[in-house]
Amino acid sequence: MTARNGADALLQLRGVSRRYGDRQALHPIDHDLAAGRCTALFGHNGSGKSTLLRIACGRDAPTGGRALFAGRTVAEDDPEVRARVAVVGDSVACYPDLTVREHLELVTVAHAVDDAPAWIDQVLADRRLADHADALPNALSSGQLQSLLLAAALVRPRDLLVLDEPEQRLDPGARARLAALLVAEKEDGVAVLLATHQAELAEEVADHMIALEDGRVIEQGTPAEVLRKLGVRS
């Protein structure tokens, strides 16, 4: 469910759209996302999910409309956005010469995290990476690399968590732990914006679902309502 009152929303999208040359990648969208709520974006590759996520976290600018975070225009170089929005992208980007632990240490330094060593140990344990803390990225499996991306988002402060298909490369057990993690994030008051192909994940964690096709909203409502209308079974 979207926030009933836009003033209560942490993230506000107002007629947001994106064009790349002659291609309309995203048609105008309005949406409010409040603290402690999750919205799932659902659709095939090329439907506009990633474009909307990049606009929501400031990595791309809309060509129409406005994206607001805590009442401010979203921009990646805004210190407020950088401090409060954590992102798990759709690609694995790591420094090849830094260990798993060193990646997380870099994040904690950038965000001035208190008691960083203990917090890093906790996140490593939660993400099942403690035994790989001294490993370099090329020694990790694809699922472990995905867990490292999640860990890097979790080891820093955040009010909004933006995730682009975080279930990719995760085995069934890891996907179940991901769902529990996102529910816990909501319970802690974090707003979650999630793009996913997995109907089951959306049903477990999302309060609202937006189905996209060719950059247009084709259905929205609760995950159960949207999946039923789309004829999708979780």
MOFEN-V677899 format. One record per residue. N is the residue number from 1. RES is the residue in one letter. PSI is psi as a letter, one per 30 degrees, with the letter a starting at -180 (999 if undefined). NEAR is the number of other ideal C-beta (glycine too) atoms within 10 Angstrom. Layout:
BEGIN
n = (N/N)
res = (RES/RES)
psi = (PSI/PSI)
near = (NEAR/NEAR)
END
This chain:
BEGIN
n = (1/2/3/4/5/6/7/8/9/10/11/12/13/14/15/16/17/18/19/20/21/22/23/24/25/26/27/28/29/30/31/32/33/34/35/36/37/38/39/40/41/42/43/44/45/46/47/48/49/50/51/52/53/54/55/56/57/58/59/60/61/62/63/64/65/66/67/68/69/70/71/72/73/74/75/76/77/78/79/80/81/82/83/84/85/86/87/88/89/90/91/92/93/94/95/96/97/98/99/100/101/102/103/104/105/106/107/108/109/110/111/112/113/114/115/116/117/118/119/120/121/122/123/124/125/126/127/128/129/130/131/132/133/134/135/136/137/138/139/140/141/142/143/144/145/146/147/148/149/150/151/152/153/154/155/156/157/158/159/160/161/162/163/164/165/166/167/168/169/170/171/172/173/174/175/176/177/178/179/180/181/182/183/184/185/186/187/188/189/190/191/192/193/194/195/196/197/198/199/200/201/202/203/204/205/206/207/208/209/210/211/212/213/214/215/216/217/218/219/220/221/222/223/224/225/226/227/228/229/230/231/232/233/234)
res = (M/T/A/R/N/G/A/D/A/L/L/Q/L/R/G/V/S/R/R/Y/G/D/R/Q/A/L/H/P/I/D/H/D/L/A/A/G/R/C/T/A/L/F/G/H/N/G/S/G/K/S/T/L/L/R/I/A/C/G/R/D/A/P/T/G/G/R/A/L/F/A/G/R/T/V/A/E/D/D/P/E/V/R/A/R/V/A/V/V/G/D/S/V/A/C/Y/P/D/L/T/V/R/E/H/L/E/L/V/T/V/A/H/A/V/D/D/A/P/A/W/I/D/Q/V/L/A/D/R/R/L/A/D/H/A/D/A/L/P/N/A/L/S/S/G/Q/L/Q/S/L/L/L/A/A/A/L/V/R/P/R/D/L/L/V/L/D/E/P/E/Q/R/L/D/P/G/A/R/A/R/L/A/A/L/L/V/A/E/K/E/D/G/V/A/V/L/L/A/T/H/Q/A/E/L/A/E/E/V/A/D/H/M/I/A/L/E/D/G/R/V/I/E/Q/G/T/P/A/E/V/L/R/K/L/G/V/R/S)
psi = (k/l/k/e/k/f/f/f/k/e/k/k/k/j/h/k/l/k/k/j/b/f/k/j/f/k/l/k/k/k/k/k/k/l/k/g/l/k/k/k/k/k/l/l/k/g/f/f/e/e/e/e/e/e/e/e/g/g/f/l/k/k/f/k/a/k/k/k/j/h/f/k/k/k/k/f/g/k/e/e/e/e/f/f/k/k/k/j/a/g/l/j/j/l/k/f/g/k/l/e/e/e/e/e/e/e/e/e/e/f/g/h/k/k/h/e/e/e/e/e/e/e/e/e/e/e/g/h/g/e/f/g/e/g/k/l/e/f/f/l/l/e/e/e/e/e/e/e/e/e/e/e/e/f/f/l/l/k/f/k/j/k/k/j/h/f/f/k/g/k/l/e/e/e/e/e/e/e/e/e/e/e/e/e/e/e/f/g/g/k/k/k/j/k/k/l/f/j/e/e/e/e/e/e/f/k/f/k/k/j/k/k/k/h/g/k/k/f/l/l/a/l/e/e/e/e/e/e/e/f/h/k/k/999)
near = (12/20/19/10/9/13/9/13/22/23/25/23/25/16/13/25/20/23/14/11/6/5/8/17/19/28/17/17/25/13/22/22/23/20/18/15/23/24/26/27/30/28/23/11/9/13/21/25/26/20/22/31/23/21/23/25/24/20/16/20/14/24/14/15/16/13/24/17/24/16/10/11/13/26/16/14/7/15/8/14/18/15/15/18/26/24/21/19/18/16/7/14/8/16/11/7/9/14/16/28/19/15/20/28/17/14/20/19/10/11/15/10/17/8/9/17/12/9/16/23/14/14/22/21/12/16/25/15/21/14/11/19/16/10/15/16/18/9/11/18/11/11/16/21/16/22/26/21/24/24/23/21/20/20/24/19/11/20/18/22/24/25/26/22/21/27/19/17/16/20/10/8/10/19/18/14/17/22/18/12/17/23/14/12/21/18/9/11/12/20/25/24/27/26/25/22/14/20/19/16/24/29/17/19/22/25/17/22/25/24/23/24/15/14/22/15/19/15/17/19/15/15/24/13/13/23/21/13/13/16/6/13/8/12)
END
